Amino acid sequence: MSRASPTRISARIEKRTTVDAPAEALVKVPLLDLQLQYSAIREDILAAVTRVCDSQHFIMGPEVEQLETEVAAAIGAGFAVGVSSGTDALLVALMALDIGPGDEVIVPTFSFFATASVVVRLGATPVFVDVEPDTLNIDVTAVHAAITPRTRAIVPVHLFGLCADVDPLLEIAESHGVTVIEDAAQAIGADYQGRQAGTLGQLACFSFFPTKNLGAFGDAGMVTTNDAALADRVRRLRNHGAERRYYHREIGGNFRLDALQAAVLRVKLPHLPAWNAARRANAAGYGQQFEQAGIAAQLRLPQQPAGRTHIYHQYVVRVAERDRVREQLTASGVGTEIYYPVPFHRQECFAGVPSAAGAFPVADAAAAEVLALPIFPELGSVRQSQVVAALAEALR
Ligand SMILES: *Cc1c(COP(=O)(O)O)cnc(C)c1O
């Protein structure tokens, strides 16, 4: 078998490089390169930022209102309320349902930290459940088993950009009088049975953290809903519970969205469908190239069940000897990440959560095997081939 050592891969690439260009730039494939996206829309971004600077209106205001209208229209939601981050979107969504001490909220044990931490911050109890082996999304059967008279909400996470199987969850929720809050932080533009992420539950939470598929230039988030009363409540809670300035009907927080972030997001939003399509094309490219390289059998690839559109916020494969493979990819200049190395039931800060004592074999197995590969829209075929070659090398 002919083998290309990492050094030989670099040597081949360097030959293509002109004398002046730094070889590094071609050899390295970062997990994500935000510079490429920025350079393509730089003029529009700077114009939008200038517009806000010239207005000297920095908090809320017309940019935020227009972004809310545009996001609601883009995903088909009745209402969208801009907030300060994805974490605050989750927090304020729970607050809008008056979730607190004595209440239980069912969350998958395999997600980003904020999905569970907001529940604890409000004095409620997260109830961890396992995920499905194929999608790593919340396991519907496990949700069924976890429902108690204290359950107030279920939070399906559309992990890595694939919607959770929401319809059966909505049925469970309806029959028990509980609310479904989507954690759609990774899934703007994903769809499920013809409906978009952010319109599936009673409330949904988006993050515009800079590395998300739609990323601001700082922290930002949004809550969407079709329920006018819930939208009003979220709007009030994001601004200290005040409807009118200095008249507080209840205690909220400062969860407001900056005009600068809204203006940046308004430039980016129209590009989102093309960026998501490019991520999907990259994912299809990986599938084909892993076959060609003869390594498909050694990888468990992300799944896209019928009726759902995966938007690949992350392209996460599962592989044996993950840590060794990752080290070798790092040595070959390929950026990777582990989402997530520690499920909630194993987090030190959740040791006191009763459900943490349970068994979550699927999440534990996933935590040991998951590896995110570069999937950003501007990846391109040269860089993608480098990733595949480096991975093939690591698996030989
Ligand atoms: C990013 C993320 C969040 C939190 O969003 P922030 O904007 O970083 O606060 C919540 N849940 C999931 C699944 C995420 O990926």
PDBQT file of the ligand as one rigid body, heavy atoms in Angstrom, charges set to zero:
ROOT
HETATM    1  C1  LIG A 401     -23.867  27.927  21.388  1.00  0.00    +0.000 C 
HETATM    2  C2  LIG A 401     -24.905  27.160  22.102  1.00  0.00    +0.000 A 
HETATM    3  C3  LIG A 401     -25.633  27.706  23.170  1.00  0.00    +0.000 A 
HETATM    4  C4  LIG A 401     -25.292  29.010  23.832  1.00  0.00    +0.000 C 
HETATM    5  O1  LIG A 401     -25.209  30.085  22.996  1.00  0.00    +0.000 OA
HETATM    6  P1  LIG A 401     -24.309  31.361  23.416  1.00  0.00    +0.000 P 
HETATM    7  O2  LIG A 401     -24.689  32.376  22.401  1.00  0.00    +0.000 OA
HETATM    8  O3  LIG A 401     -22.887  30.936  23.313  1.00  0.00    +0.000 OA
HETATM    9  O4  LIG A 401     -24.664  31.763  24.791  1.00  0.00    +0.000 OA
HETATM   10  C5  LIG A 401     -26.664  26.957  23.716  1.00  0.00    +0.000 A 
HETATM   11  N1  LIG A 401     -26.946  25.727  23.267  1.00  0.00    +0.000 NA
HETATM   12  C6  LIG A 401     -26.252  25.162  22.260  1.00  0.00    +0.000 A 
HETATM   13  C7  LIG A 401     -26.639  23.794  21.798  1.00  0.00    +0.000 C 
HETATM   14  C8  LIG A 401     -25.202  25.851  21.659  1.00  0.00    +0.000 A 
HETATM   15  O5  LIG A 401     -24.513  25.267  20.681  1.00  0.00    +0.000 OA
ENDROOT
TORSDOF 0
